[in-house]
Amino acid sequence: MKLTTFTIVTLDGVMQGLGGPDEDRRGGFERGGWSAPLVDTEAMNYLVQVYQRAEAFLFGRHTYEIFAGYWGTFENPDVNPIASALNSRPKYLASTTLTDPQ
């Protein structure tokens, strides 16, 4: 299976997902959500394509815990094609600390 990663990183090496301001404050990071205002139509179309062509999803523990609360909450693929992809495809977890994923 082909592995594709979608990584958002600043020129000074800050990496974070597309989440909101409080998504990940580990290490005292206080600029959460910085990338959301920068996602334009072209970027969103690309992101939708990446999620739609995925056969499965591989998560680390922290990202898995963030995403798990949203699975099954968006059913209409026309409204949220990314959630539709996440809801309908297998998910794999790479973690040594999460022993009972829901």
C-alpha positions in Angstrom: 0.0 0.0 0.0 1.3 3.5 -0.8 1.9 5.8 2.2 1.1 9.5 1.8 1.7 12.1 4.4 0.2 15.6 4.6 2.5 17.7 6.7 2.2 21.4 7.6 5.4 22.9 8.8 6.7 26.5 9.1 10.1 27.6 7.9 11.4 27.5 11.4 10.3 23.9 11.9 7.0 24.2 13.7 4.7 21.3 12.8 1.0 21.1 13.6 -2.2 19.8 12.1 -5.1 21.8 10.7 -6.9 22.0 14.1 -7.9 24.9 16.3 -6.0 27.0 18.8 -6.2 24.4 21.6 -5.5 21.3 19.6 -2.0 20.7 20.8 -0.4 22.8 23.4 2.4 20.4 24.4 5.8 22.1 25.1 4.1 25.4 25.7 3.1 25.9 22.1 0.7 28.9 22.1 0.0 29.5 18.4 -2.3 26.6 17.6 -4.6 26.9 14.6 -2.1 29.1 12.8 -2.6 27.2 9.5 -6.4 27.3 9.3 -6.7 30.9 8.0 -4.2 30.0 5.3 -6.2 27.2 3.8 -7.8 28.5 0.6 -10.0 26.7 -2.0 -7.1 25.2 -3.9 -5.5 23.8 -0.7 -8.9 22.4 0.5 -9.5 20.8 -2.9 -6.1 19.1 -2.7 -6.7 18.0 0.9 -10.1 16.5 -0.1 -8.4 14.6 -3.0 -5.8 13.2 -0.6 -8.4 11.9 1.8 -10.7 10.6 -0.9 -8.0 8.5 -2.6 -6.8 6.9 0.6 -7.5 3.3 1.1 -6.9 3.4 4.9 -5.5 5.8 7.5 -2.5 5.4 9.8 -2.5 7.5 13.0 -0.2 8.1 15.9 -1.8 8.1 19.4 -2.2 11.8 19.7 -3.8 12.4 16.3 -5.9 9.3 16.7 -7.4 10.6 19.9 -8.2 14.0 18.3 -9.8 12.4 15.2 -11.7 9.7 17.1 -14.2 12.1 18.5 -15.4 13.1 15.0 -15.8 9.6 13.4 -19.4 9.0 12.7 -20.6 12.6 13.4 -20.7 13.7 9.7 -22.6 11.3 7.5 -23.3 13.4 4.4 -20.3 13.1 2.0 -21.5 16.2 0.1 -21.2 18.3 3.2 -17.9 16.9 4.5 -16.0 14.6 2.0 -13.0 14.4 4.4 -15.2 13.1 7.3 -16.8 10.7 4.8 -13.5 9.2 3.9 -12.5 8.9 7.5 -15.8 7.3 8.4 -15.7 4.7 5.6 -12.1 3.5 5.5 -10.0 1.3 7.9 -8.0 3.1 10.5 -4.7 1.8 12.0 -3.0 3.0 15.1 0.7 3.1 15.8 1.0 3.4 19.6 2.6 1.7 22.6 0.6 3.6 25.1 -3.0 3.4 23.9 -4.1 -0.1 24.6 -7.9 0.1 24.1 -8.7 2.3 21.1 -12.4 2.9 20.7 
